[in-house]
Amino acid sequence: MDLQHKLAEQIAVWMDPDKEEENQEEHILLVYGIELFLNEFLKIMLIFIIGLLMGESKLAIFFMAYVMIARKFSGGKHFKSNLMCTIFTTFTCYIGPLLCTQLRLPLVLQIAVGILEILCIFAWIPYEKEEQAFTQELRKKRKLQSLHCFLVGIFGAWLLGGVAFVNGLLLCEGIVLISTIQKK
C-alpha cells in the first residue's frame, strides 16, 4: 500500500468515520475519489510551484490548462505508476514547452508542423478503448472539438507569449497525439 492510498484512507475516515463500518463499497469509492484528487492536485501544484520558482508561472498555467483540455477530447495515455505519470505530465506541461520557447523555429516550419498535427487529429483522435466504441457522430464531434481546442490554443499561445509559446504548444499537441497513437 502506497503513501497516497494511506493518506486517502485517513482522509476518508476523517470525513465520515461511520462509513467504513456501514458500507464498505461506499468507503472504497470515497477512498478512490480522494486518491484521484490527491494525484491530480499534487501534479498541478508541482508544475505550478516549479513555474513560480523559475519565473514562468504564466507558461506553467497556460500549458497545464491546454494539456488537460486537449486530453479530454483526444484521450490520454495512462501509466500504471503515479511516478511515471507525474514525470510525463511535468515534461508535457512545463519542461518541454519551456525548452521549446527557447527555439526560434521558422514560421514555415511552425505552419508545417501545425498542418501535420491537424492531419493527425483527423486520423487518430479520439482514442477509443475496446469497451468504449464511439458512434461515428461522436467520433466526428470529438475530432472537431480537438481541432477547435488546438486552434484556440495556438491563438492563445500567440497572444500570451508570441512565437515562443506557439512552439511550446506545438510540442504539447505532438506529445498528446503521440500518446494517443501509441495506444492504437
N, C-alpha and C positions, 0 to 999 in steps of 0.2 A: 504494500500500500504506500503510495507516494505522499509527500507532504501536502500537496494541493488537495488530495482526497481527504486526508485527515482534517485539514482546516475546514473544508466544506462540511464534513460530518459535524464538527464542533459548532459551526455557524448554524447548521440545520437544527441541532439540539437546542441551541440558544434561542433560535427564532420560535420554535414550537416544541417545548420539552415533552409534551404528551404524545406527539405524532409518532415517535419511534415505536412506542408500545401499541398504540391504537391501530395504525395502518402501515404496515411495513412497505407496501408498494408506494404509497404517497411519500413516505420518508425517503425512499430510494430516488424517486423522481425529484424531490426537493434538493437532495444532495447533488444529483446530476446537474440540475439547473444552476446551482451555486458554483459547481466546478466550471461549467461553461462560462459563467460570468467572470469568475476569477481568472480563467485562462485568457479571455479576450481583454479584460481590463488591464492585466499585467503587461500584455504585449503593447497595448495602446500607450500605457504610461511609460514603458521602456523607450519606445520610439519618441514620444513627446519629450521626455527628460533628456535623451541624447541630443535631440534637435535643439532644445533650450540651451544645453551646455555648450553646444557648438555654434550657437547664434543663428541657427537655421530653423527656428520653430515654425515659420510660415511654410517652408518646404516640407517639414515633417507632417504638419496638419493637412496640407493640400494632398500630398501623395497617399497618406493614410486613408483619407476620405475617398480618394479616387479608387484605390485598390478595393476597398470594402464595397463600393457601389459596383465596380466592374465585375467583381467576383460574384455578386448577387445574380447578375444576368448571365454570366458565362459558366458558372460553376467553378469550383476551385479545388486544387489538389489538397487532400487531407493527409497529413502524416500520422503515423502511428505513435510517434514520440512528440510530446509537447516541446521538448528542446529543439528538435528539428523544425517544427512549425514556427517557433519563435525566431530561430535563425533565418528561415526562409522569409518570414514576414518582415523582419527588420531589414534584410537586404532589399526586398522588393519595395518596401515603403520608404526607406530612408537612405541606406548606404548606396544602393545602385543609382537612384536619382541624384544624390549628392555628387557622385563621381561624374555622372553624365552632364551635370551643369558646368563642369569644367571643360567639356568638349566643345569645340566650335565646328559642328558639322555644317557643311554647305547646305543651303536651302534645297538644292536639287536632291541631295541625299535624304534630307528630312522628308521631303514630299514622297520620294520613292519608298522609304520605309513606312510612311503613313499609308500609302496606297496598298502596299503588301499586307499590312496589318488589317486594313479594311477587307481585303480579299480573304484573309484568314478568318475574320469574323464570320463572313458569309459561308465559308467552307466548314468550319468546325464548331461554331457556337450554336446552341448551348451543349454542354456536356450532359449526357444522359446516362444515368445508372441503368443497369439492366432491368431493375424492377420499376423504373421510372420512365416509361416510354411517353414522350410528348406527342400530342396531336400535331399535325402539320401546321395548323393555325398557331398553336402555342409556340412551336419551334420558330416560325417566322416572326412572331411577336418578340421573342427573346433575342433573335438576331438584330431586329430593328432597335430594340432597347439598348443592346450592347453597342451598336453603331452610334446611336444618339449619345450614349454615355461617353464614348471615345471622342466624338466631335466636340461635344460641350467641354470635355476635359482638355482637349487641345486648345480651345479658345480660352478657357480659364487659366491654363498654364501660361499661355502667352500674355494674358492680362496681368497675372501675378508676378511672373518672373522673366518674361520675354523668351527669347530663343533658348536660353539655358534650361528653363523649366519644360519647354516643349521636348527637348532632348530627353529629360528625365521621364516625361510622360510616355514617350515612345518606348523607352526601356520597360517601364511598368507594364504597359499593354502587351509588349512582347513576352514578358515573363508570365502574365496571366494567360496568354494564348498558348504558350509552350506547356504550361501546367495542364491546360485543357487537352491539348493534342496528345500528350503522353498517356492520357487515360484511355484513349480510344483503342 
